[in-house]
Amino acid sequence: MEVLKNPTRNLFFTGKGGVGKTSLACAVAISLADSGKRVLLVSTDPASNLDEVLGVQLNQKPTEIPSVPRLLAMNIDPEAAARDYREKMVGPYRGILPDAALQSMEEQLSGSCTVEIAAFDEFAKLLGDRQATAEFDHVIFDTAPTGHTLRLLTLPSAWSGFLADNTTGTSCLGPLAGLHAQQQLYQQTVRSLSNPALTTLVLVARADIAAFAEAARTSGELSALGVNNQHLIINGVFRAADLHDPVAQSMQRRADQALAKFPASLASLPRTTVPLAPFGLLGADALRAIAAGRMEESAWSENSVHAADELHLGTLPVLIEELASAGRGVVMTMGKGGVGKTTVAAAVAVALADRGFPVHLSTTDPAAHLAAAVHGTLANLQVSKIDPRAEIAAYSAEVMATAGGNLDEHGRALLAEDLRSPCTEEIAVFRAFAAAVDRGRDGFVVLDTAPTGHTILLLDAALAYHREISRQASQLPTSVQELLPRLRDPNYTRVLIVTLPEATPVHEAAQLQRDLRRAGIEPFGWVINQSLSTLDVHDPVLVSRKQHEAIFLSEVTTLHASRVALIPWQVEPPVGIDALRRMGTLRAEELALQQ
């Protein structure tokens, strides 16, 4: 890999969900450790899967990887970081302030803002405080999908500016006197990110138009922040070995078409191309094979084989019929980044609109591409997105008009300053999410959610607001007050968990399902997307990947879900209303025959 020739001390792996960031970050970390370097691998993703990929139970402290000498790994756990952060802020006042005052401080620091800033604090220490990682030659960050990561990487500048300009001495994170120690750290974090001799941003993409577009957007936004040392990895590029396999030919054609539309803004970046692996990328040996380009090594086990037709898998049209029978409500697609949540949400929305229902299709994903997926207009179908910038502006205007309405000029200035806090975005987006769910009273709302980690934080915010509402009378909008009861109501909200038939997406989906159940939300069903199991393939790479699918199809149907719909990999990209309509109306066997 080109990125291994002269690696900087810090390497950030980022990109659209499902492009292989974790696998490549691990492969690079193992390669550097094997070359004699001391390496710390850090996941900033709230839904980290480093544990499964490396085969080691990790926590928020550096943990040795037994199969890779000199490599240590850790997860930044937002909830654990928030607990530590609360104690750091409240602890000095124990024994000094009354219990009621301490309880009030803890309640103020129990919201989503605190979770975000606490996780960011841990990240900033690793990047901005050289002493914290002095024992390592390299620190590699495996980040969450783009939207979440852009937010993380822009926070150093945002908080540095807020702390520098604030004149009130307070913030939603507590007294600013307690944050001044962080100000210098955040400034150093900004300098580390923008130092090309110290930090490389590794953009990971698939040979896919949407993934290229997201990489180009990330590259541009981070260049604007001064992060200019960038490297591009195009991962999972497939070349057909069997020219008589129509699925293989189609798969290569789709990759070639995407490469032909490669964004000009990325053309000047140093680039590495990694072929599609025929095997699952779990464990140090498989990851070493990727770094070394040894794709012929397969870890496939014959014990994993179960014929798909023995598992009684359902279809998307049957699932849609059940959803339509409710007549209204909210349908939410959730899952790991890159599994096709947006496509499934769009296909469901088109099918419901075709049945004559009013449908509002929207998304909570900051990196959403709903409009591109639908690519057209349809009677009864309204498409929108929750735009953080627009929501901040609307929320700030509302607060200034209400809470600020009776304040004098000085008070309004203080309120405006408080609204410039980076925390305002979390609140504004959450309220927009609650408003979108509220529209399910009058028709269907289909919500495409952000990748798992970001969605979990959004649900945590719902729980935090619900606790706040339960404690005291509130002037919060009805949509916010009713949000959690509506999400928990199976007659109002139906969650579709979307996955690929692969280890990490399935296991992340299973963890998401456990998190939902802890919040009192029972998923309606699972959708297994882009499966090769019903297709007749001959190409050796595709045959191996088809065999790998079997164990995960079996796991979903036997352990996780009683209602499962299988969508086969499609020859033509499912973009546009006609293609989405085919997904929502044809049986799996018919879709398979579209080749």
C-alpha positions as CSV (number, residue, x, y, z in Angstrom):
1,M,0.0,0.0,0.0
2,E,1.2,3.5,-0.9
3,V,0.1,4.8,2.5
4,L,2.6,2.6,4.2
5,K,5.7,3.9,2.4
6,N,6.2,7.1,4.5
7,P,3.5,7.0,7.1
8,T,3.0,10.1,9.3
9,R,2.6,9.7,13.1
10,N,-1.2,10.1,12.9
11,L,-3.4,8.4,10.4
12,F,-7.2,9.0,10.1
13,F,-9.3,6.5,8.2
14,T,-12.6,7.9,7.2
15,G,-15.3,7.5,4.5
16,K,-18.8,6.4,3.7
17,G,-20.2,3.6,5.8
18,G,-19.4,0.1,4.7
19,V,-16.4,1.0,2.5
20,G,-14.0,-1.0,4.7
21,K,-12.4,1.7,6.9
22,T,-12.0,-0.6,9.9
23,S,-10.5,-3.5,7.9
24,L,-7.9,-1.2,6.2
25,A,-7.1,0.7,9.4
26,C,-6.4,-2.7,11.1
27,A,-4.4,-4.0,8.1
28,V,-2.2,-0.8,8.2
29,A,-1.8,-1.0,11.9
30,I,-0.8,-4.6,11.8
31,S,1.6,-4.0,9.0
32,L,3.3,-1.2,10.9
33,A,3.5,-3.2,14.1
34,D,5.0,-6.2,12.1
35,S,7.7,-3.8,10.8
36,G,8.8,-3.1,14.4
37,K,6.8,0.1,15.2
38,R,4.8,0.6,18.4
39,V,1.2,1.3,17.2
40,L,-2.0,2.5,19.0
41,L,-5.2,1.8,17.1
42,V,-8.2,3.9,18.3
43,S,-11.9,3.6,17.2
44,T,-13.9,6.8,17.5
45,D,-17.1,5.1,16.3
46,P,-19.8,4.7,19.0
47,A,-20.7,1.4,17.2
48,S,-17.1,0.2,17.0
49,N,-16.4,-3.2,15.6
50,L,-12.6,-3.3,16.3
51,D,-13.2,-6.0,18.9
52,E,-14.7,-8.4,16.3
53,V,-12.2,-7.6,13.6
54,L,-9.2,-8.1,15.9
55,G,-10.7,-10.9,17.9
56,V,-10.0,-9.2,21.3
57,Q,-12.3,-7.6,23.9
58,L,-11.4,-3.9,24.0
59,N,-12.3,-1.1,26.3
60,Q,-11.4,2.6,26.6
61,K,-7.8,1.8,27.7
62,P,-5.1,0.6,25.3
63,T,-5.2,-3.2,25.2
64,E,-2.5,-5.5,23.8
65,I,-3.4,-7.6,20.8
66,P,-1.8,-11.0,21.5
67,S,-1.5,-12.1,17.9
68,V,0.3,-8.8,16.9
69,P,3.2,-7.8,19.1
70,R,3.6,-4.0,19.5
71,L,0.0,-3.3,18.6
72,L,-2.4,-1.9,21.2
73,A,-6.0,-1.0,20.5
74,M,-8.9,0.8,22.3
75,N,-12.4,2.1,21.8
76,I,-13.5,5.6,22.8
77,D,-16.7,4.8,24.6
78,P,-19.0,7.9,24.6
79,E,-21.0,6.8,27.6
80,A,-18.0,5.8,29.7
81,A,-16.3,9.1,28.7
82,A,-19.4,11.0,29.7
83,R,-19.5,9.4,33.2
84,D,-15.8,10.3,33.7
85,Y,-16.4,13.8,32.4
86,R,-19.4,14.4,34.8
87,E,-17.3,13.2,37.7
88,K,-14.4,15.5,36.6
89,M,-16.7,18.5,36.6
90,V,-18.8,17.7,39.7
91,G,-16.2,15.9,41.9
92,P,-14.4,19.0,43.1
93,Y,-17.6,20.4,44.5
94,R,-18.5,17.3,46.6
95,G,-18.5,18.2,50.3
96,I,-18.6,21.9,49.4
97,L,-22.0,22.3,47.7
98,P,-25.4,20.9,49.0
99,D,-26.5,17.6,47.6
100,A,-29.4,19.3,45.7
101,A,-26.9,21.5,43.9
102,L,-24.7,18.6,43.0
103,Q,-27.7,16.7,41.7
104,S,-28.7,19.7,39.6
105,M,-25.2,19.8,38.1
106,E,-25.2,16.1,37.3
107,E,-28.6,16.5,35.6
108,Q,-27.4,19.4,33.5
109,L,-24.4,17.2,32.4
110,S,-26.5,14.2,31.5
111,G,-27.6,15.3,28.0
112,S,-26.3,14.4,24.5
113,C,-24.1,17.5,24.5
114,T,-22.1,16.0,27.4
115,V,-21.8,12.6,25.7
116,E,-20.4,14.3,22.6
117,I,-18.0,16.6,24.3
118,A,-16.7,13.8,26.6
119,A,-16.0,11.6,23.6
120,F,-14.4,14.5,21.9
121,D,-12.3,15.2,24.9
122,E,-10.8,11.7,24.8
123,F,-10.1,12.1,21.1
124,A,-8.4,15.5,21.7
125,K,-6.1,14.1,24.4
126,L,-4.9,11.4,22.0
127,L,-4.3,13.9,19.1
128,G,-3.4,17.1,20.9
129,D,-1.5,15.9,23.9
130,R,1.8,14.3,22.6
131,Q,2.7,13.0,26.1
132,A,-0.5,10.9,26.2
133,T,0.7,8.8,23.3
134,A,4.5,9.3,23.7
135,E,5.2,5.5,23.9
136,F,3.8,5.0,20.4
137,D,5.4,5.6,16.9
138,H,2.0,5.8,15.2
139,V,-1.6,6.5,16.3
140,I,-4.2,5.2,13.9
141,F,-7.8,6.4,14.1
142,D,-10.6,4.3,12.8
143,T,-13.5,6.7,12.6
144,A,-17.3,6.5,12.3
145,P,-18.9,7.1,8.9
146,T,-18.4,10.5,7.3
147,G,-21.2,12.6,8.8
148,H,-20.2,11.7,12.4
149,T,-16.5,12.1,11.7
150,L,-16.8,15.4,10.0
151,R,-18.6,16.6,13.1
152,L,-15.8,15.2,15.2
153,L,-13.0,16.8,13.2
154,T,-14.7,20.2,13.0
155,L,-15.2,20.3,16.8
156,P,-11.6,21.3,17.7
157,S,-12.1,24.6,15.7
158,A,-15.7,25.0,16.8
159,W,-15.0,24.7,20.5
160,S,-11.7,26.7,20.3
161,G,-13.6,29.5,18.8
162,F,-16.5,29.3,21.3
163,L,-14.2,29.2,24.3
164,A,-12.2,32.1,23.0
165,D,-15.2,34.3,22.2
166,N,-17.4,33.4,25.2
167,T,-18.0,36.3,27.6
168,T,-20.6,34.8,29.9
169,G,-18.4,32.4,31.8
170,T,-20.9,29.6,31.5
171,S,-21.9,26.9,28.9
172,C,-24.1,23.8,28.7
173,L,-21.0,21.9,29.7
174,G,-20.6,23.6,33.0
175,P,-18.6,26.7,34.2
176,L,-16.1,27.7,31.6
177,A,-13.5,28.1,34.4
178,G,-13.4,24.3,34.3
179,L,-12.9,24.2,30.6
180,H,-9.9,26.5,30.2
181,A,-7.6,23.6,30.6
182,Q,-9.2,22.1,27.5
183,Q,-8.9,25.2,25.5
184,Q,-5.1,24.8,25.0
185,L,-5.6,21.1,24.2
186,Y,-8.2,21.9,21.5
187,Q,-6.0,24.5,19.9
188,Q,-3.1,21.9,19.8
189,T,-5.5,19.4,18.3
190,V,-6.3,21.8,15.5
191,R,-2.6,22.3,14.9
192,S,-2.0,18.5,14.9
193,L,-4.8,17.9,12.4
194,S,-3.5,20.5,9.9
195,N,0.2,19.6,10.2
196,P,1.0,17.5,7.1
197,A,4.2,16.2,8.6
198,L,2.2,14.8,11.5
199,T,-1.2,13.8,10.2
200,T,-2.6,12.0,7.1
201,L,-6.3,11.8,6.3
202,V,-6.9,8.5,4.6
203,L,-10.1,8.7,2.6
204,V,-11.6,5.2,1.9
205,A,-14.1,4.6,-0.9
206,R,-15.5,1.8,-2.9
207,A,-15.7,2.0,-6.7
208,D,-19.1,3.5,-6.3
209,I,-20.5,6.9,-7.4
210,A,-22.0,7.7,-4.0
211,A,-18.9,6.7,-2.1
212,F,-16.7,8.8,-4.5
213,A,-19.1,11.8,-4.0
214,E,-18.9,11.4,-0.2
215,A,-15.1,11.2,-0.3
216,A,-14.9,14.3,-2.5
217,R,-17.2,16.2,-0.1
218,T,-15.1,15.1,2.9
219,S,-11.9,16.0,1.2
220,G,-13.2,19.5,0.4
221,E,-14.6,20.2,3.8
222,L,-11.5,19.1,5.7
223,S,-9.2,20.9,3.2
224,A,-11.1,24.1,4.2
225,L,-10.1,23.4,7.8
226,G,-6.5,23.0,6.8
227,V,-6.3,19.2,6.7
228,N,-4.6,19.0,3.4
229,N,-2.4,15.9,3.6
230,Q,-4.8,13.4,2.2
231,H,-4.5,9.9,0.7
232,L,-7.3,7.9,-1.2
233,I,-7.8,4.2,-1.0
234,I,-10.3,2.6,-3.4
235,N,-11.2,-0.6,-1.6
236,G,-12.9,-3.8,-2.9
237,V,-12.3,-3.2,-6.6
238,F,-13.7,-6.3,-8.4
239,R,-12.3,-7.7,-11.7
240,A,-14.2,-10.6,-13.2
241,A,-12.2,-13.8,-13.7
242,D,-15.0,-15.7,-15.3
243,L,-16.2,-13.9,-18.5
244,H,-19.2,-16.2,-18.7
245,D,-20.6,-15.2,-15.3
246,P,-23.2,-12.5,-16.0
247,V,-23.3,-11.4,-12.3
248,A,-19.5,-11.0,-12.3
249,Q,-19.6,-9.1,-15.6
250,S,-22.3,-6.8,-14.2
251,M,-20.4,-6.2,-11.0
252,Q,-17.2,-5.2,-12.9
253,R,-19.2,-3.0,-15.3
254,R,-20.7,-1.1,-12.4
255,A,-17.3,-0.5,-10.9
256,D,-15.9,0.6,-14.3
257,Q,-18.8,3.0,-14.7
258,A,-18.1,4.5,-11.3
259,L,-14.4,4.8,-12.0
260,A,-15.2,6.6,-15.3
261,K,-17.0,9.3,-13.3
262,F,-14.2,9.6,-10.8
263,P,-14.4,13.1,-9.2
264,A,-11.8,15.6,-10.6
265,S,-11.2,17.0,-7.1
266,L,-9.8,13.6,-5.9
267,A,-7.6,13.0,-9.0
268,S,-4.6,14.7,-7.6
269,L,-4.5,12.7,-4.3
270,P,-2.0,9.8,-3.9
271,R,-4.0,6.7,-4.4
272,T,-4.0,3.0,-3.5
273,T,-6.3,0.3,-5.0
274,V,-7.3,-2.8,-3.0
275,P,-9.0,-5.7,-4.8
276,L,-12.2,-7.3,-3.5
277,A,-11.4,-10.0,-1.0
278,P,-12.9,-13.5,-1.5
279,F,-12.9,-14.1,2.3
280,G,-14.1,-12.5,5.5
281,L,-11.7,-9.9,7.0
282,L,-11.7,-11.1,10.6
283,G,-8.5,-11.9,12.5
284,A,-4.9,-10.9,12.1
285,D,-4.0,-13.4,9.4
286,A,-6.8,-12.2,7.1
287,L,-5.8,-8.6,7.7
288,R,-2.1,-9.4,7.0
289,A,-3.2,-11.0,3.7
290,I,-5.0,-7.8,2.7
291,A,-2.0,-5.5,3.5
292,A,0.3,-7.9,1.6
293,G,-2.1,-8.4,-1.3
294,R,-2.4,-12.1,-0.8
295,M,-6.1,-12.5,-1.8
296,E,-5.9,-16.2,-2.6
297,E,-5.9,-17.0,1.1
298,S,-9.4,-18.0,2.2
299,A,-10.6,-18.7,5.7
300,W,-13.9,-20.2,4.5
301,S,-15.1,-23.1,6.5
302,E,-17.4,-25.8,5.0
303,N,-19.2,-26.0,8.3
304,S,-20.8,-22.7,7.5
305,V,-22.8,-23.9,4.5
306,H,-26.6,-23.8,4.7
307,A,-28.7,-23.5,1.6
308,A,-30.6,-20.2,1.5
309,D,-33.8,-22.0,0.3
310,E,-33.7,-24.1,3.5
311,L,-34.0,-21.0,5.7
312,H,-37.5,-19.8,4.6
313,L,-36.5,-16.2,3.9
314,G,-39.2,-13.7,3.1
315,T,-39.2,-11.0,0.5
316,L,-39.4,-7.2,0.5
317,P,-42.8,-7.0,-1.2
318,V,-44.3,-9.2,1.5
319,L,-42.8,-7.0,4.2
320,I,-44.1,-3.9,2.5
321,E,-47.6,-5.4,2.4
322,E,-47.6,-5.8,6.1
323,L,-46.3,-2.2,6.6
324,A,-49.0,-0.9,4.3
325,S,-51.8,-2.6,6.2
326,A,-51.3,-0.1,9.1
327,G,-52.4,2.8,6.9
328,R,-50.1,5.3,8.6
329,G,-47.2,5.6,11.0
330,V,-43.4,5.7,11.0
331,V,-41.1,3.3,9.2
332,M,-37.4,3.6,10.1
333,T,-34.4,1.8,8.5
334,M,-31.4,1.3,10.7
335,G,-28.1,-0.5,10.5
336,K,-24.4,-0.2,9.9
337,G,-23.2,2.3,7.3
338,G,-23.1,1.0,3.7
339,V,-25.7,-1.8,4.1
340,G,-28.3,-0.1,1.9
341,K,-30.6,1.6,4.5
342,T,-31.2,4.5,2.1
343,T,-32.1,2.3,-0.8
344,V,-34.5,0.1,1.3
345,A,-36.1,3.2,2.8
346,A,-36.6,4.7,-0.7
347,A,-38.0,1.4,-2.1
348,V,-40.5,1.2,0.8
349,A,-41.5,4.8,0.4
350,V,-42.1,4.4,-3.4
351,A,-44.2,1.2,-2.8
352,L,-46.4,2.9,-0.2
353,A,-46.8,6.1,-2.4
354,D,-47.8,3.8,-5.3
355,R,-50.6,2.4,-3.0
356,G,-52.0,5.9,-2.7
357,F,-50.7,6.8,0.8
358,P,-49.2,10.2,1.5
359,V,-45.6,9.5,2.2
360,H,-42.8,11.7,3.6
361,L,-39.4,10.2,3.0
362,S,-36.6,11.9,5.1
363,T,-33.3,11.1,6.7
364,T,-31.4,11.8,9.9
365,D,-28.1,11.1,8.2
366,P,-25.8,14.1,7.8
367,A,-24.3,12.5,4.8
368,A,-27.6,11.6,3.3
369,H,-28.2,11.0,-0.5
370,L,-31.9,10.4,-0.5
371,A,-32.7,12.7,-3.4
372,A,-30.0,11.0,-5.5
373,A,-31.5,7.5,-4.7
374,V,-35.0,8.6,-5.7
375,H,-33.9,10.7,-8.6
376,G,-37.3,11.8,-9.7
377,T,-40.8,12.8,-8.5
378,L,-43.8,10.7,-7.7
379,A,-47.4,11.6,-6.7
380,N,-47.9,11.3,-2.9
381,L,-44.2,11.2,-2.2
382,Q,-42.4,14.1,-0.5
383,V,-38.6,13.8,-0.1
384,S,-36.6,15.9,2.4
385,K,-33.6,15.8,4.7
386,I,-32.8,17.0,8.2
387,D,-30.2,19.7,7.4
388,P,-28.2,20.6,10.5
389,R,-27.5,24.1,9.3
390,A,-31.1,24.9,8.5
391,E,-32.3,23.3,11.8
392,I,-29.7,25.4,13.8
393,A,-31.0,28.6,12.1
394,A,-34.6,27.7,12.7
395,Y,-34.1,26.7,16.3
396,S,-32.0,29.7,17.1
397,A,-34.6,32.0,15.6
398,E,-37.3,30.3,17.6
399,V,-35.4,30.7,20.9
400,M,-34.5,34.3,20.2
401,A,-38.2,35.0,19.5
402,T,-39.5,33.2,22.6
403,A,-36.9,33.0,25.4
404,G,-35.2,36.2,24.1
405,G,-38.4,38.1,23.5
406,N,-38.5,39.7,27.0
407,L,-34.8,40.2,27.5
408,D,-33.0,43.5,27.2
409,E,-30.2,44.1,24.7
410,H,-27.5,42.7,26.9
411,G,-29.6,39.6,27.8
412,R,-30.3,38.9,24.1
413,A,-26.6,39.2,23.3
414,L,-25.8,36.6,26.0
415,L,-28.5,34.3,24.7
416,A,-27.2,34.6,21.1
417,E,-23.8,33.8,22.3
418,D,-25.0,30.7,24.1
419,L,-26.8,29.6,20.9
420,R,-23.5,29.7,19.0
421,S,-22.3,26.7,21.2
422,P,-21.6,23.6,19.1
423,C,-24.1,21.8,21.4
424,T,-27.0,23.8,19.7
425,E,-26.7,21.5,16.6
426,E,-27.4,18.3,18.7
427,I,-30.6,19.9,20.2
428,A,-31.8,21.4,16.8
429,V,-31.4,18.1,14.9
430,F,-33.1,16.2,17.7
431,R,-36.1,18.4,17.6
432,A,-36.3,18.1,13.8
433,F,-36.2,14.3,14.3
434,A,-39.1,14.5,16.8
435,A,-41.1,16.7,14.4
436,A,-40.5,14.2,11.5
437,V,-41.8,11.3,13.7
438,D,-44.8,13.5,14.6
439,R,-45.9,13.6,11.0
440,G,-46.7,9.9,11.2
441,R,-50.1,10.7,12.6
442,D,-51.4,11.8,9.2
443,G,-49.7,9.4,6.8
444,F,-46.5,7.4,6.4
445,V,-43.2,8.8,7.4
446,V,-40.2,6.7,6.2
447,L,-37.0,7.7,7.9
448,D,-33.6,6.7,6.7
449,T,-31.3,6.9,9.7
450,A,-27.6,7.6,10.1
451,P,-25.2,4.7,10.7
452,T,-25.7,2.8,13.9
453,G,-23.4,4.8,16.2
454,H,-24.9,8.1,15.4
455,T,-28.4,6.6,15.6
456,I,-27.7,5.2,19.1
457,L,-26.7,8.7,20.2
458,L,-29.9,10.1,18.8
459,L,-31.9,7.5,20.8
460,D,-29.9,8.3,23.9
461,A,-31.0,11.9,23.4
462,A,-34.6,10.7,23.3
463,L,-34.2,8.9,26.6
464,A,-32.5,11.9,28.2
465,Y,-35.3,14.2,27.1
466,H,-37.9,11.7,28.3
467,R,-36.2,11.7,31.7
468,E,-36.2,15.5,31.8
469,I,-39.9,15.6,30.9
470,S,-40.7,13.1,33.6
471,R,-39.0,15.2,36.2
472,Q,-40.6,18.5,35.6
473,A,-43.3,20.3,33.8
474,S,-41.8,21.3,30.4
475,Q,-42.4,23.8,27.7
476,L,-41.0,21.4,25.1
477,P,-43.0,20.9,21.9
478,T,-45.5,18.1,22.0
479,S,-43.6,16.3,19.3
480,V,-40.6,16.0,21.7
481,Q,-42.7,15.0,24.7
482,E,-44.4,12.3,22.6
483,L,-41.3,11.1,20.8
484,L,-40.2,8.1,23.0
485,P,-43.8,6.8,23.6
486,R,-44.3,6.9,19.8
487,L,-41.0,5.1,19.1
488,R,-42.0,2.4,21.6
489,D,-45.5,2.0,20.1
490,P,-45.4,-1.0,17.7
491,N,-48.6,0.3,16.1
492,Y,-47.0,3.7,15.3
493,T,-43.3,2.9,14.6
494,R,-41.9,0.0,12.7
495,V,-38.1,-0.4,12.7
496,L,-36.5,-2.3,9.9
497,I,-32.9,-3.4,10.7
498,V,-31.0,-3.6,7.4
499,T,-27.8,-5.7,7.1
500,L,-25.5,-7.4,4.6
501,P,-24.9,-11.2,4.9
502,E,-21.5,-10.6,6.4
503,A,-20.1,-10.9,10.0
504,T,-19.7,-7.3,11.0
505,P,-23.0,-5.9,9.6
506,V,-24.9,-8.8,11.2
507,H,-23.3,-8.6,14.6
508,E,-23.5,-4.8,14.7
509,A,-27.2,-5.1,13.8
510,A,-27.7,-7.6,16.6
511,Q,-26.1,-5.2,19.0
512,L,-28.4,-2.4,17.7
513,Q,-31.4,-4.6,18.3
514,R,-30.3,-5.2,21.9
515,D,-29.8,-1.4,22.3
516,L,-33.3,-0.8,20.9
517,R,-34.9,-3.3,23.2
518,R,-33.2,-1.7,26.2
519,A,-34.9,1.5,25.1
520,G,-38.2,-0.4,24.9
521,I,-38.3,-0.4,21.1
522,E,-39.0,-3.8,19.4
523,P,-37.8,-4.0,15.8
524,F,-40.4,-5.0,13.2
525,G,-38.2,-7.1,11.0
526,W,-34.8,-7.5,9.3
527,V,-33.8,-6.9,5.7
528,I,-30.8,-8.8,4.4
529,N,-29.5,-6.8,1.4
530,Q,-27.2,-7.4,-1.6
531,S,-27.2,-11.2,-1.1
532,L,-25.5,-13.6,-3.7
533,S,-27.2,-16.6,-2.1
534,T,-30.1,-16.9,-4.7
535,L,-27.9,-16.0,-7.7
536,D,-26.1,-18.5,-10.0
537,V,-22.5,-17.3,-9.8
538,H,-19.3,-19.0,-11.1
539,D,-16.6,-16.5,-10.7
540,P,-14.3,-17.9,-7.9
541,V,-14.3,-14.7,-5.8
542,L,-18.1,-14.5,-5.9
543,V,-18.5,-18.3,-5.3
544,S,-16.3,-17.9,-2.2
545,R,-18.3,-14.8,-1.0
546,K,-21.6,-16.7,-1.6
547,Q,-20.4,-19.5,0.6
548,H,-19.4,-17.1,3.3
549,E,-22.9,-15.7,3.4
550,A,-24.6,-18.9,4.4
551,I,-23.6,-18.9,8.1
552,F,-24.8,-15.3,8.5
553,L,-28.2,-16.0,6.8
554,S,-28.6,-18.8,9.2
555,E,-27.6,-16.7,12.2
556,V,-30.1,-14.0,11.4
557,T,-33.0,-16.4,10.9
558,T,-32.3,-18.6,13.8
559,L,-31.0,-16.2,16.5
560,H,-32.1,-12.6,15.7
561,A,-35.3,-12.2,13.7
562,S,-38.6,-13.9,13.1
563,R,-39.5,-11.7,10.1
564,V,-36.7,-11.5,7.5
565,A,-36.7,-10.2,3.9
566,L,-33.9,-11.1,1.5
567,I,-32.9,-8.8,-1.3
568,P,-30.5,-10.2,-3.9
569,W,-27.6,-8.3,-5.3
570,Q,-29.0,-6.5,-8.4
571,V,-27.5,-6.3,-11.8
572,E,-28.5,-2.6,-12.3
573,P,-28.0,-0.1,-9.5
574,P,-31.3,0.5,-7.6
575,V,-31.4,4.2,-8.4
576,G,-34.5,6.0,-9.6
577,I,-38.2,5.5,-9.1
578,D,-38.5,2.6,-11.6
579,A,-35.6,0.6,-10.1
580,L,-36.9,1.2,-6.6
581,R,-40.4,0.2,-7.7
582,R,-39.0,-3.1,-9.0
583,M,-37.4,-3.8,-5.7
584,G,-40.6,-3.3,-3.9
585,T,-42.8,-5.3,-6.2
586,L,-40.9,-8.3,-7.6
587,R,-40.2,-11.5,-5.8
588,A,-36.6,-12.4,-5.0
589,E,-36.5,-15.0,-7.7
590,E,-37.7,-12.5,-10.3
591,L,-35.1,-10.0,-9.2
592,A,-32.4,-12.6,-9.5
593,L,-33.5,-13.2,-13.1
594,Q,-33.0,-9.5,-14.0
595,Q,-29.4,-10.4,-14.9
